[in-house]
Amino acid sequence: MQIIIFIPALLLFLYSLYRMVRDDYVFIRKGISLEQSFDIAFITLWISLIMSRLLYLLFHLYPGQNILFDFFSFNKGGFSLTGALVGGIFAVYVVGKYKKLPLGRLSDFLSLSFLYALPLVFLSNTIFVSKTEVLYLFLNAIIYFILLLFFVQFLYPKVLNRTLKEGILAILFILLFSLVALITSLLVSLKHIQSFINPENIILGILLLSSIILLIKQERATSQRRQILR
């Protein structure tokens, strides 16, 4: 039932990817067809879905729980967005390296497509939560919609005209996703601050730190190229 509710978000993800990939000159020049791009997208989605479900169960593990049995039993909770992101990062990196694809541009397109779908994901999820959690989900939907406008209006055009290096968009998305998730988790945990330290937030912290390091490396590499060109 929960997966069916997220179908509109999935369709929005796929349509956004279609709009970005169909006339992209880099993909055309490298002979990457629209069908290949969608094959990669579906592989990424399946791996993300599996990882999302698996990490959700691990994050909510109880003594005597059978994860393999509970994996297919949706009476035992739902999915983890953090798990979906981790699965997506893994899938894009492995598939991109194996097929020798432009990894930076591919990850940029997939990240932006995911960002298109995120507000709808949070709004759809309001069906499954208590009234006290609805405000939290609405807040996340608004935050990600604002981030979407920022990415589409200011960052994406700079990737297309090569003002920003390929891959920066994906790194910034991971950074901001991790930051927003940690901040909202902290706000929710204010009354019981010890609950803030949990496996999911540790993974988010690692993603945040890793994205900052990658961003600094990318900036240094860009600065060095500019100095050489001078």
C-alpha positions as CSV (number, residue, x, y, z in Angstrom):
1,M,0.0,0.0,0.0
2,Q,2.7,2.5,0.9
3,I,4.6,1.9,-2.4
4,I,1.4,2.6,-4.4
5,I,1.0,6.0,-2.7
6,F,4.5,7.0,-3.9
7,I,3.8,6.2,-7.6
8,P,3.1,9.9,-8.4
9,A,6.5,10.8,-6.9
10,L,8.1,8.0,-9.0
11,L,6.4,9.3,-12.2
12,L,7.6,12.8,-11.4
13,F,11.2,11.5,-10.9
14,L,11.1,9.7,-14.2
15,Y,9.6,12.6,-16.1
16,S,12.2,15.0,-14.7
17,L,15.0,12.7,-15.7
18,Y,13.5,12.4,-19.2
19,R,13.4,16.2,-19.6
20,M,17.0,16.5,-18.6
21,V,18.5,13.6,-20.5
22,R,16.6,13.6,-23.8
23,D,18.5,16.5,-25.5
24,D,21.6,16.6,-23.4
25,Y,24.6,17.1,-25.7
26,V,27.1,15.2,-23.5
27,F,25.0,12.1,-23.4
28,I,24.3,12.4,-27.2
29,R,28.1,12.8,-27.9
30,K,28.9,9.8,-25.8
31,G,26.2,7.7,-27.5
32,I,24.1,7.2,-24.3
33,S,20.5,6.8,-25.4
34,L,17.4,7.7,-23.5
35,E,16.7,3.9,-23.0
36,Q,20.1,3.4,-21.5
37,S,19.5,6.3,-19.1
38,F,16.2,4.9,-18.0
39,D,17.7,1.4,-17.6
40,I,20.3,2.9,-15.2
41,A,17.5,4.9,-13.4
42,F,15.5,1.7,-12.8
43,I,18.5,-0.2,-11.6
44,T,19.2,2.7,-9.2
45,L,15.6,2.7,-8.0
46,W,15.5,-1.0,-7.3
47,I,18.8,-0.9,-5.3
48,S,17.6,2.2,-3.5
49,L,14.3,0.6,-2.6
50,I,16.0,-2.6,-1.3
51,M,18.5,-0.6,0.7
52,S,15.8,1.7,2.0
53,R,13.7,-1.2,3.3
54,L,16.8,-3.0,4.7
55,L,18.2,0.0,6.6
56,Y,14.7,0.9,7.9
57,L,14.5,-2.6,9.5
58,L,18.1,-2.3,10.8
59,F,17.4,1.1,12.3
60,H,14.4,-0.3,14.1
61,L,15.9,-3.7,15.1
62,Y,14.4,-5.5,18.1
63,P,15.6,-8.6,19.9
64,G,14.5,-11.8,18.2
65,Q,13.4,-10.0,15.0
66,N,13.8,-11.9,11.8
67,I,14.9,-9.3,9.2
68,L,14.5,-11.6,6.2
69,F,10.9,-12.4,7.1
70,D,10.0,-8.8,8.1
71,F,11.6,-7.5,4.8
72,F,8.5,-8.7,2.9
73,S,6.0,-7.9,5.7
74,F,4.9,-4.3,5.5
75,N,3.2,-4.5,8.8
76,K,6.7,-3.9,10.2
77,G,7.1,-0.3,9.2
78,G,8.1,1.2,5.9
79,F,11.2,2.7,4.2
80,S,14.1,4.9,5.1
81,L,14.9,7.9,2.9
82,T,18.5,7.8,4.2
83,G,18.7,4.2,3.1
84,A,17.3,5.1,-0.3
85,L,20.0,7.8,-0.7
86,V,22.8,5.4,0.4
87,G,21.5,2.8,-2.1
88,G,21.3,5.3,-4.9
89,I,24.9,6.6,-4.3
90,F,26.2,3.0,-4.4
91,A,24.2,2.0,-7.5
92,V,25.1,5.1,-9.5
93,Y,28.8,4.8,-8.7
94,V,29.0,1.0,-9.5
95,V,26.9,1.2,-12.6
96,G,28.5,4.4,-13.8
97,K,32.0,2.9,-13.4
98,Y,31.1,-0.4,-15.0
99,K,29.5,1.1,-18.0
100,K,32.1,3.9,-18.2
101,L,29.5,6.7,-18.1
102,P,29.9,10.4,-17.3
103,L,29.5,9.8,-13.6
104,G,29.3,13.4,-12.6
105,R,26.6,14.4,-15.1
106,L,24.6,11.3,-14.5
107,S,24.7,11.8,-10.7
108,D,23.7,15.4,-11.2
109,F,20.6,14.5,-13.3
110,L,19.5,11.7,-10.9
111,S,20.0,13.9,-7.8
112,L,17.9,16.7,-9.3
113,S,15.2,14.3,-10.4
114,F,15.1,12.9,-6.9
115,L,14.8,16.5,-5.6
116,Y,11.8,17.1,-7.8
117,A,10.1,14.1,-6.3
118,L,11.0,14.7,-2.6
119,P,8.3,17.3,-1.7
120,L,5.7,14.9,-3.1
121,V,7.3,12.0,-1.1
122,F,6.9,13.9,2.1
123,L,3.3,15.0,1.3
124,S,2.3,11.5,0.4
125,N,3.8,10.1,3.6
126,T,1.3,12.3,5.7
127,I,-1.3,9.5,5.1
128,F,0.7,7.1,7.3
129,V,1.6,9.2,10.3
130,S,-0.1,10.6,13.3
131,K,-1.4,14.2,13.4
132,T,1.6,15.3,15.5
133,E,4.0,14.2,12.7
134,V,2.1,15.8,9.8
135,L,3.6,19.3,10.6
136,Y,7.1,17.8,10.5
137,L,6.4,16.3,7.0
138,F,4.9,19.5,5.7
139,L,7.9,21.4,6.9
140,N,10.2,19.0,5.0
141,A,8.1,19.3,1.9
142,I,8.4,23.1,2.0
143,I,12.2,23.0,2.6
144,Y,12.8,20.7,-0.3
145,F,10.5,22.6,-2.6
146,I,12.6,25.8,-1.8
147,L,15.8,23.8,-2.4
148,L,14.3,22.6,-5.7
149,L,13.7,26.1,-6.9
150,F,17.2,27.1,-5.9
151,F,18.8,24.2,-7.8
152,V,16.7,24.6,-10.9
153,Q,17.0,28.4,-11.1
154,F,20.6,28.9,-10.1
155,L,22.7,25.8,-10.1
156,Y,21.4,23.6,-12.9
157,P,21.9,26.3,-15.6
158,K,25.5,26.7,-14.4
159,V,26.1,23.0,-14.8
160,L,24.7,23.1,-18.4
161,N,27.0,26.0,-19.4
162,R,29.9,24.5,-17.5
163,T,30.2,27.3,-15.0
164,L,29.9,24.6,-12.4
165,K,31.8,21.3,-12.7
166,E,29.8,18.1,-13.3
167,G,29.1,16.3,-10.1
168,I,28.9,19.5,-7.9
169,L,25.1,19.4,-8.1
170,A,25.0,15.8,-6.7
171,I,27.5,16.7,-3.9
172,L,25.5,19.8,-2.9
173,F,22.3,17.7,-2.9
174,I,23.8,15.1,-0.6
175,L,25.2,17.8,1.7
176,L,21.9,19.7,2.0
177,F,19.8,16.5,2.3
178,S,22.0,15.3,5.2
179,L,22.1,18.8,6.8
180,V,18.3,19.2,6.6
181,A,17.6,15.7,7.9
182,L,20.0,16.1,10.8
183,I,18.5,19.5,11.8
184,T,14.9,18.3,11.6
185,S,15.9,15.2,13.6
186,L,17.5,17.4,16.2
187,L,14.4,19.5,16.5
188,V,12.2,16.4,16.9
189,S,14.6,15.1,19.6
190,L,14.9,18.2,21.7
191,K,12.9,16.7,24.6
192,H,14.9,13.5,24.5
193,I,18.2,14.6,23.1
194,Q,19.9,11.3,23.7
195,S,17.6,9.8,21.0
196,F,19.4,12.1,18.4
197,I,22.4,9.8,18.5
198,N,21.2,6.8,16.5
199,P,22.5,4.8,13.5
200,E,20.5,6.8,10.9
201,N,21.9,10.1,12.1
202,I,25.4,8.7,12.2
203,I,25.1,7.7,8.5
204,L,23.8,11.2,7.8
205,G,26.7,12.7,9.6
206,I,29.1,10.6,7.5
207,L,27.4,11.7,4.3
208,L,27.5,15.3,5.4
209,L,31.2,15.2,6.2
210,S,32.0,13.2,3.0
211,S,30.2,15.7,0.8
212,I,32.0,18.7,2.5
213,I,35.3,17.0,1.8
214,L,34.4,16.2,-1.8
215,L,33.2,19.8,-2.3
216,I,36.5,21.2,-1.0
217,K,38.5,18.8,-3.3
218,Q,36.4,19.9,-6.3
219,E,37.0,23.6,-5.5
220,R,40.7,23.1,-5.1
221,A,40.9,21.2,-8.4
222,T,39.0,24.0,-10.1
223,S,41.2,26.6,-8.6
224,Q,44.4,24.8,-9.8
225,R,43.0,24.5,-13.3
226,R,42.3,28.2,-13.4
227,Q,45.9,29.0,-12.3
228,I,47.3,26.7,-15.0
229,L,45.2,28.4,-17.7
230,R,46.5,31.8,-16.6
